[in-house]
């Protein structure tokens, strides 16, 4: 089976994540896209939401797509948070599958990847989704630093560059703003129900439809 591997903190998962995952699956001819939530990335601050909430939001987000799956390997006790440790474990878990790792351009260009050669050695392909604010010359410099056999595994996805981010979602919630259409609706409801990211404001204040749904029949 041709598997896509899509890692991240997903703090929270948002619509741009889902678009990139589905568009990459389609463009690369993948049979399934596996979401890989991590405890935290070494190059950024620790996630705001706990692993349990982030996994629950991912389950909500991917439930409607039969080509999406969830793998919690990078959340277990043996996880280090380094892709160079994770990818060999995934290769052992999926020994007969073709593995393509999918990342955002910001992750690859802005962050120092430890033992990138080990990551590539355990993959069949490594796909990069563009980000609107990342200049293409930075990718070119990265490509020039790789050995030819490593460079051959890289794929630059032909996708529109998106600006959506978990940081934007959290900022909207912190200021009491709406996150509708930034995240899947089940994720929005989960965040509001759990009061995550400073989103303790009752849903009815932002969502009159929710307020109507919560009324008893005959109430006005």
N, C-alpha and C positions, 0 to 999 in steps of 0.2 A: 504494500500500500504506500502511496505517496503522501507523506505527512508533512504538514507545516507546523513549526514550533514558534509560538508567539509569546514571548516572555515579558514580564513587567510587574510593577507593583500594583497596577490597576487600583489606584487610590483617589477616586473611584474609576471603574471602567466607564467609558463614555462612548458616544456615537462614532467619533473618529477612530477609536480602537476597532470597533466592529466593522466600519467601512474598510479600513486597511486590511483587516483579516480576511474579509470576504472577497475584496478585490484582488488581493494577492493570491488567494486560493484559486480564483477563477483564472487569473493571468498565468499562473504557474502550472495549472492543471493538477492541483492537489486534490486528493480525495477526502482529506479531513484536515481541519486546522485545530491544533491543540493549544489551548491557553495555559500558560505556565506562570501562575502567580508566585512571586518571590517574597521572602521575609523582608528584604530591603536591599537596596543597591548601595554599593560601597562608595559611589561617586555622588550621592545625593543624600538629603536628610531622610531619617527613618519615616516610614509611612505613618500617616495620621491615624487611620483606621486600623484596627487589629486584623490579623490574618483571617479570623472567622468571619468578620463582616465583609472583608474584601472577597473571600471565596463565595459567600452567600450572594453578593451583588453580581459576581461573574455568573453564577448559576442562573440568576434571574435574567441576565442579559443574553445568554447564549441558548436559553431553553427552546426558543422558537426556530433555531437553525439546526437541522439534522446533521450538517457538515461540521459543526463546532463541537469540541470536546474539552474536558478539563483534566489536567494532570497536576497533582499536588506534590510532586517529587521535590520541588525546590522549597517546600515548607516543612519538610520532615527534619528530624534531629540531625541527620547527616548533611544537611544542606549548608553550604558555606556562603552562598550569595554570589559566587563567581561562576560565570558561564563556562570557564575552562574546567571546572569540576562538575558542573551540571550536565554538559553535553555528553561526556563519556558515559555517565549513568543512563542517560536517555538512549544512547546507542545500545547499551546492554539490555534495556527494557524493550526496545523495538529493533531487534537484531536483523529482521528480514525486511524492514521498511526503508524506503528512501526518505531521508530527513532533510528538510529545508528550514533553516532558521530565518525568521523574519524580524527585522528590527527597524525602528525609525532612524532616519538619517542623523538626528541629533544625538541619539544614543551612541552611534558608531564614531562620529566625528568629534564630539565634545568630551567624550569620556575615555580615559585610558583603559583599554581592554587588556587584562592580564592574560598572557599565554594565548594570544589570538591564533597562533599556529596550531595549538592543541584543539581549539574550537573548530577550526576549519578541517582539521584532519579527521574529525569524527562526524562530519556532515557531508552530504552530497551536494548541497548548495547553500548559499548565504545570500538572502535577498534584503535589499535596502529600500525602504519607502521614503520618498523625499519629504522634507519639511519646508514650508514656504520661506522661512527666514534663513535657511541654510544655503550659502552660495555654492554652486556646482564645482568651483575650483578647489574647494576643500575636499570633495570626494576624489578629485583627480590626484591631489597630493597623496591621499591615502592609498589609492590604487597603485601609484608609482612606488610606494614603499614595500609592496607585496611581491613575493616570488611569483613567477609566471604560473606555476601549478596552483598557487593559492588564489591568484587573481582570476583564474579560469572558473572558480567556484562562485564568484560574486555575480549577482544579478541586480541591476538597478531597475526597480519597478516603474512602469509607465503609468503612474497614478497622478491625479491632481494633488498638488502640495496643499496640505491642510494645516490650519493653525489651532485646531481644537486641542485642549490639554486638560489634564486633571487639575492642574494649578488654577485654570480659569474656572472650573466647576467649583472648587473649594472657595475661591475668592468670591464668586457669586453668592454662595451660601453664607459666607461670613458677613457679607453686607446686606443680607436679607433679600437678595435678588432671586429671580426665577431661574431654574436650571432645566425647565421643560425644553425639549428638543436638543439639549446638550447631552443628555443621557437617555437611555431607554426608559420608557415609562415605568416598568416594574422596578428599575433601579431608583428612579426618583421617589417612588412611593416607599421603598425600603429605607432610603436615606431619611426621609421625613419621619417615618415611623420610629426610627432608631435615634433621631436627633443627631445624626453624624455631621461633622464638619461645621459645627455652629449653626446647623439648620434646625434649631429647636422650635422656630416659629410654627404654630399650627398650620397645617396644610390649607385649611379653609381660608386663611388670610390671603394666600396666594392663588388659590384654586377654587373659585366659586362652584365649579362642577363637583369637586370633591365634597364640598359642604352640602350640596343638594343630594348627593348619593348617601350621605350619612344621616339625613333626616328620615324620620318615620313617615310612612304613607299618611297623607292628609295634613302634614305639618306645612306651614307656610313661612 
